[in-house]
Amino acid sequence: IPESGHKYYLQFSTEDYRTGEDAGNCLATVLYPKKKSPPVVSIKCSNTKDQKEIQEEDNRLYQRIRHQTKPITGNNIPDSYGNIEPALEPLWALAVAGSSSIMWEKSTETLGYFLAQVKAVRQWIRKDDFIEFDYTVLLHEVPTQEIISCHMRLTWRPGHPLKVKHFCAPQSHRMEEASGAGSGSAAGASAEKGANF
């Protein structure tokens, strides 16, 4: 589009990242503006899962996290063999959702990102009904193959959008190695950039 940038029309299918089951089909338009800013995305999806079932899954995840007797922590998710302990799966699920908003903000027409690994995660105990975690995640940049370290703080409660604040290390401080592979979806996430948290 002259003066604006390149616009793409996409049709794709989605799957549940845990089970691999079909999760529906989507139609999207993506505009990469000429000026350096995040892409403008418009997306419509037909879900194969019913909304009530999705809400029930969210509530199960939330209750599992809320009923811990001490703050949850974890390191190296997945491990160097690509395995995730069942107890750490909820932390990985939140990392997938949260990091997707970072990937959306950083992506360009020529650079893409995947969540490679959660290096560290720690839960903050709150007095309200929200759950909150600090993460250090490693993002795999494609096609450069570089690994970028980002700190993100997630705040969430079922029925509310996931809030994400993040700060990524400058290019000169990027990590050299990481293990694991994965991807995320920006559906339902909102990003707030900031280093003071």
Disulfide bonds with the S-S distance in Angstrom:
Cys26-Cys45 2.04
Cys150-Cys168 2.01
